[in-house]
């Protein structure tokens, strides 16, 4: 095998590879001998058929197999012998080959960049500690009580209103025909719950006990019953009782029904959960600051092919959003070329940060243990009740999907490693202060050109939809 480097420009390398005809023929004959030991050729014992006869029967298919293997093995050997680290799969193009002649092909390789990560001890971060106000705990408890609300008869007669539970008898018809499932007695219906067909509940607001009302509605297109789909319907309703909704009483009994030992224990659990939620927001904010400082302090070249792949993924999402009537406010009034240039900047930032985090992980032997992947897989399965086994099988049979599940775990571990080395200052804030600071930062960033996305945090340099495209998992699959 002869390998000649014909071009070296930036991260790109081009090679000319020649595999002599003699080597190809040897590989073909060796493969034919392997086949001869397994197949039956009339007139010959297994393994004794002449090579010439085997070539006539199996030559074309064996030659294709040998050529594919020869290109795969020789390209990998050429890369390994030179200590190259390809960013993506090499591009290979066969230049010439005829039976009995040398195989010549071209190989284009784009390499991962070589760079030195910054001294992370020079990074300064702020960790905000959110103090959970007691009134927020109280509001959360009130919401829990409201979720367990009950109803009781009205103490003073009045017309029904939104939020009330009305007890009704109803009979429905479509074009004068009563169909199964369109009648009921003593049915408890909460007005404003939107559990009935759109418009049904609204027409019972203001009704008094004993009142009869005619409700006109139209079943939605695609309704489960084909006879009712898209059809107008008339329901004759009688209001038999009006009950007002009342939240469940906040007491030990309610607390125990929700898995707590007492009301005080429930309060502590609610406070802990709120604190965990705010800690998550604090970490997201600090992670954003880390990524910003990493982006500002690293400016190495990145493989164009990786940027192309990342940009294509972002642009597909942009076009998908357009098809569904969702347009980023920052993109209004811009043509595609301007938008593509801006989104390519975002793609380049993501690739650079992904490569950086991946390199930090490699240099510091940061790995994701199998039990960590298993926990993430189990949590993902729990998000699909009733389909847990199918989810597990999907990930087990799809290495790429499993890699996407693993990538954010790796990224978080690298981020934690950097935080441990950085200088971290802590500050206590209230939820209101945090919201004000975030809104102010977002307002200031929205006034700057979006091309600053390479330098500014994605969630500040872009609108919410753009933030999702620009940040997400900055390492993405690259960080895996």
SENUPA-759671 format. One line per 10 residues: number of its first residue (from 1); their letters; for each residue x negated, y, z of C-alpha. Coordinates in pm, whole numbers. Each point is the difference from the previous one (the first is absolute). Example, Ala and Ser with C-alpha at 12.3 -4.5 7.8 and 13.67 -1.06 7.14 Angstrom:
! residues 2
1 = AS = -1230/-450/780 ~ -137/344/-66 .
END
This chain:
! residues 480
1 = XXXXXXXXXX = 0/0/0 ~ -129/345/-95 ~ 141/306/174 ~ -86/349/-122 ~ 116/320/168 ~ 102/234/-280 ~ 149/288/199 ~ -27/143/350 ~ 205/311/73 ~ 121/88/347 .
11 = XXXXXXXXXX = 182/-302/140 ~ 36/-163/-342 ~ -224/-274/-134 ~ 24/-166/-343 ~ -170/-329/-81 ~ -56/-212/-308 ~ 2/-372/81 ~ -120/-275/-234 ~ 47/-371/73 ~ -196/-219/-240 .
21 = XXXXXXXXXX = 184/-247/-222 ~ -208/-283/146 ~ 133/73/349 ~ 359/17/-126 ~ -37/-333/-183 ~ -144/-165/312 ~ 296/120/207 ~ 245/-126/-266 ~ -164/-344/-15 ~ -10/-30/380 .
31 = XXXXXXXXXX = 368/83/16 ~ 82/-249/-274 ~ -185/-272/191 ~ 211/80/308 ~ 313/-33/-213 ~ -125/-324/-161 ~ -13/-171/339 ~ 373/69/53 ~ 165/-36/-342 ~ 58/-309/-213 .
41 = XXXXXXXXXX = -147/5/-351 ~ 107/-298/-215 ~ -291/-235/-69 ~ -223/133/278 ~ -40/-74/367 ~ 52/296/240 ~ -301/231/-14 ~ -144/-162/-315 ~ 174/198/-276 ~ -243/196/-226 .
51 = XXXXXXXXXX = -31/373/66 ~ 75/68/-367 ~ 335/-175/26 ~ 83/177/325 ~ -80/335/-163 ~ 246/-76/-279 ~ 276/-76/249 ~ -66/242/285 ~ -255/245/-136 ~ 215/315/-40 .
61 = XXXXXXXXXX = 162/-19/345 ~ -327/-89/170 ~ -182/282/-181 ~ 256/252/125 ~ -32/-130/353 ~ -381/5/-14 ~ -15/352/-143 ~ 232/136/268 ~ -203/-167/274 ~ -329/112/-156 .
71 = XXXXXXXXXX = 111/364/-8 ~ 131/-16/358 ~ -312/-166/140 ~ -253/205/-197 ~ 166/334/81 ~ 11/-87/372 ~ -366/-109/-14 ~ -106/322/-172 ~ 179/208/264 ~ -134/-200/295 .
81 = XXXXXXXXXX = -361/-4/-123 ~ 4/380/-19 ~ 169/42/336 ~ 290/196/-152 ~ 329/65/182 ~ 278/37/-258 ~ 289/227/90 ~ 243/-198/-215 ~ -18/-301/-229 ~ -260/49/-277 .
91 = XXXXXXXXXX = 133/63/-350 ~ -126/-262/-244 ~ 24/5/-378 ~ -124/-281/-226 ~ -221/150/-271 ~ -71/-310/-206 ~ 20/-377/10 ~ 9/-276/-256 ~ -42/-372/51 ~ -370/-74/11 .
101 = XXXXXXXXXX = -99/362/61 ~ -75/212/307 ~ 281/147/209 ~ -35/377/34 ~ 221/215/217 ~ 4/347/156 ~ 69/58/369 ~ 99/335/149 ~ -29/28/377 ~ 101/288/225 .
111 = XXXXXXXXXX = -177/-10/335 ~ 95/91/352 ~ -185/317/102 ~ -286/-1/245 ~ 30/262/274 ~ -83/62/364 ~ 296/52/234 ~ -24/313/212 ~ -95/5/366 ~ 341/-52/160 .
121 = XXXXXXXXXX = -115/153/328 ~ 19/336/-179 ~ 374/-37/-51 ~ 212/199/244 ~ 358/-109/54 ~ 292/104/210 ~ 224/-257/160 ~ 329/154/104 ~ 170/-154/299 ~ 373/53/-26 .
131 = XXXXXXXXXX = 172/48/334 ~ 346/-152/-19 ~ 251/245/153 ~ 258/-141/239 ~ 280/149/-206 ~ -115/-208/-297 ~ 16/-314/213 ~ 349/103/108 ~ 107/55/-361 ~ -133/-340/-98 .
141 = XXXXXXXXXX = 195/-162/283 ~ 313/186/-106 ~ -43/-135/-353 ~ -35/-351/137 ~ 319/46/201 ~ 177/138/-308 ~ -107/-306/-198 ~ 187/-213/255 ~ 304/225/3 ~ 346/-123/81 .
151 = XXXXXXXXXX = 347/143/-52 ~ 283/82/237 ~ 358/122/-48 ~ 48/377/-24 ~ 92/161/331 ~ 185/279/-181 ~ 179/-58/-329 ~ -151/175/-302 ~ -57/-62/-373 ~ -289/-226/-97 .
161 = XXXXXXXXXX = -340/148/-73 ~ -335/-119/-129 ~ -162/-231/252 ~ 331/-137/128 ~ 94/-365/-31 ~ 346/-43/-153 ~ 193/-325/27 ~ 187/-46/-328 ~ 213/-237/-202 ~ -61/31/-374 .
171 = XXXXXXXXXX = 117/-152/-328 ~ -173/72/-329 ~ 92/-41/-364 ~ -178/38/-333 ~ 231/101/-285 ~ 288/-107/226 ~ -144/-348/64 ~ -93/-111/352 ~ -325/-193/-12 ~ -160/-222/268 .
181 = XXXXXXXXXX = -204/188/260 ~ 185/329/-45 ~ 218/-23/312 ~ -68/-1/372 ~ 164/49/340 ~ -132/162/317 ~ -323/84/-177 ~ -239/222/201 ~ -159/256/-232 ~ -248/265/109 .
191 = XXXXXXXXXX = 62/317/-200 ~ -322/131/-149 ~ -178/-336/14 ~ 30/-47/-380 ~ 78/-368/45 ~ 301/14/-232 ~ 13/110/-363 ~ -119/357/-52 ~ 279/247/76 ~ 217/-245/196 .
201 = XXXXXXXXXX = -95/118/349 ~ 12/369/-90 ~ 368/-32/-92 ~ 87/-128/348 ~ -153/299/180 ~ 272/214/154 ~ 252/-283/26 ~ 212/-46/313 ~ 99/-324/175 ~ 294/-157/-182 .
211 = XXXXXXXXXX = -67/195/-319 ~ 6/-175/-336 ~ -243/114/-267 ~ -64/-91/-361 ~ -372/-25/-78 ~ -119/16/-361 ~ -350/-125/-77 ~ -198/-152/-287 ~ -212/-309/46 ~ -362/58/-110 .
221 = XXXXXXXXXX = -138/-148/-320 ~ -175/-325/68 ~ 221/-83/298 ~ -29/-364/109 ~ 352/-86/-116 ~ 12/45/-378 ~ 376/64/8 ~ -58/300/228 ~ -320/137/-155 ~ 60/358/-119 .
231 = XXXXXXXXXX = 376/-28/58 ~ 226/258/168 ~ 177/-130/311 ~ 281/120/225 ~ 11/-90/371 ~ 306/52/217 ~ -133/53/355 ~ 169/27/339 ~ -195/153/289 ~ 89/-201/311 .
241 = XXXXXXXXXX = -253/141/245 ~ -277/259/22 ~ -299/-70/222 ~ -290/232/73 ~ -357/-127/-16 ~ -202/28/318 ~ -366/-90/43 ~ -87/-286/228 ~ -81/108/353 ~ -371/29/73 .
251 = XXXXXXXXXX = -41/-243/286 ~ -183/-315/104 ~ 257/-216/-175 ~ -68/167/-336 ~ -374/-23/62 ~ 10/-374/71 ~ 211/-57/-311 ~ -288/153/-196 ~ -267/-219/156 ~ -117/233/278 .
261 = XXXXXXXXXX = -2/-78/371 ~ 174/323/102 ~ 85/347/-124 ~ -331/131/132 ~ -181/-279/-184 ~ 189/87/-321 ~ -104/364/37 ~ -365/-102/31 ~ 24/-225/-302 ~ 159/277/-205 .
271 = XXXXXXXXXX = -271/243/110 ~ -271/-250/-90 ~ 153/-57/-343 ~ 18/375/-68 ~ -360/37/116 ~ -107/-279/-237 ~ 182/166/-289 ~ -174/330/71 ~ -335/-177/39 ~ 56/-138/-348 .
281 = XXXXXXXXXX = 58/352/-134 ~ -311/120/181 ~ -207/-276/-156 ~ 135/78/-347 ~ -98/363/48 ~ -350/-94/117 ~ -41/-248/-284 ~ 93/275/-244 ~ -269/221/151 ~ -256/-281/-31 .
291 = XXXXXXXXXX = 83/-58/-366 ~ -24/373/-68 ~ -344/26/157 ~ -119/-314/-176 ~ 119/141/-333 ~ -171/333/68 ~ -332/-163/93 ~ -29/-256/-282 ~ -20/87/-367 ~ -142/-307/-173 .
301 = XXXXXXXXXX = 100/-113/-349 ~ 286/-247/-19 ~ 70/-262/-270 ~ 230/142/-266 ~ 167/-338/-43 ~ 107/-2/366 ~ 130/356/-27 ~ 193/-101/-313 ~ 166/-287/184 ~ 91/219/297 .
311 = XXXXXXXXXX = 129/280/-220 ~ 211/-242/-205 ~ 164/-126/319 ~ 76/357/115 ~ 132/106/-339 ~ 226/-304/-24 ~ 154/109/331 ~ 44/355/-132 ~ 180/-129/-309 ~ 213/-236/211 .
321 = XXXXXXXXXX = 103/293/219 ~ 90/203/-309 ~ 222/-279/-131 ~ 190/5/328 ~ 36/378/11 ~ -271/62/259 ~ -242/277/-95 ~ -268/134/231 ~ 67/373/57 ~ -372/67/-53 .
331 = XXXXXXXXXX = 28/-146/-352 ~ 293/211/-117 ~ -92/219/-296 ~ -321/-190/-76 ~ -70/-197/-316 ~ -127/-357/7 ~ -360/92/-76 ~ -24/234/298 ~ 167/-254/227 ~ -226/-281/-122 .
341 = XXXXXXXXXX = -312/205/71 ~ 118/67/355 ~ 100/-359/67 ~ -332/-120/-137 ~ -170/211/266 ~ 211/-177/259 ~ -90/-340/-151 ~ -370/88/10 ~ 24/101/367 ~ 173/-327/88 .
351 = XXXXXXXXXX = -260/-209/-185 ~ -291/187/159 ~ 143/-37/350 ~ 83/-363/-65 ~ -356/-74/-111 ~ -139/190/297 ~ 211/-185/257 ~ -81/-330/-170 ~ -372/75/17 ~ 20/102/366 .
361 = XXXXXXXXXX = 172/-330/71 ~ -260/-197/-196 ~ -299/169/162 ~ 141/-48/349 ~ 136/-354/-44 ~ 358/112/61 ~ 236/-281/-86 ~ 367/-84/36 ~ 45/-324/193 ~ 245/-261/-128 .
371 = XXXXXXXXXX = 214/28/312 ~ 41/374/-70 ~ 119/-79/-352 ~ 234/-266/140 ~ 154/251/243 ~ 56/251/-282 ~ 150/-276/-214 ~ 235/-101/281 ~ 109/361/54 ~ 65/38/-372 .
381 = XXXXXXXXXX = 211/-316/0 ~ 204/130/295 ~ 96/303/-208 ~ 207/-235/-220 ~ 239/-189/232 ~ 112/-329/-145 ~ -276/1/-263 ~ -301/-45/225 ~ -113/-327/-161 ~ 26/141/-352 .
391 = XXXXXXXXXX = -209/302/100 ~ -269/-220/154 ~ -11/-219/-310 ~ -21/305/-227 ~ -309/133/174 ~ -163/-342/26 ~ 41/-53/-374 ~ -102/354/-102 ~ -360/90/95 ~ 40/353/-138 .
401 = XXXXXXXXXX = 306/66/218 ~ -185/-139/301 ~ -294/230/-78 ~ 238/297/1 ~ 124/-109/342 ~ -358/-28/123 ~ -123/333/-142 ~ 165/235/256 ~ -125/-222/284 ~ -354/38/-129 .
411 = XXXXXXXXXX = 44/374/-46 ~ 127/46/356 ~ -297/-191/140 ~ -245/217/-195 ~ 182/315/113 ~ -22/-119/363 ~ -374/-61/-49 ~ -47/358/-123 ~ 211/142/284 ~ -222/-176/253 .
421 = XXXXXXXXXX = -305/177/-145 ~ 161/341/-51 ~ 37/280/253 ~ 364/-4/109 ~ 163/284/193 ~ 337/-56/163 ~ 282/252/38 ~ 346/-34/146 ~ 293/134/-200 ~ 376/-24/10 .
431 = XXXXXXXXXX = 196/-153/-290 ~ 120/349/-97 ~ -356/132/-8 ~ -108/-292/-217 ~ 284/59/-246 ~ -80/371/-19 ~ -367/-69/-67 ~ 79/-254/-270 ~ 251/230/-169 ~ -247/287/7 .
441 = XXXXXXXXXX = -278/-213/-145 ~ 231/-128/-275 ~ 116/353/-85 ~ -359/126/-25 ~ -105/-293/-217 ~ 297/41/-236 ~ -132/344/-98 ~ -328/-146/-124 ~ -52/-168/-338 ~ 78/-368/11 .
451 = XXXXXXXXXX = -338/-74/-153 ~ -136/55/347 ~ 137/-347/76 ~ -355/-129/-34 ~ -102/214/293 ~ 318/46/199 ~ 210/-267/170 ~ 248/-148/-239 ~ 296/68/229 ~ -98/365/24 .
461 = XXXXXXXXXX = -105/56/-358 ~ 315/-151/-143 ~ 368/-28/59 ~ 143/-304/179 ~ 36/-206/-316 ~ -347/96/-111 ~ -136/-86/341 ~ 121/-354/-47 ~ -183/-27/-333 ~ -312/180/115 .
471 = XXXXXXXXXX = -59/-153/340 ~ 182/-320/80 ~ -278/-242/82 ~ -296/206/-117 ~ -213/-311/-24 ~ 273/-193/-176 ~ -126/-323/-153 ~ -341/157/-40 ~ -42/-3/374 ~ 60/-371/10 .
END
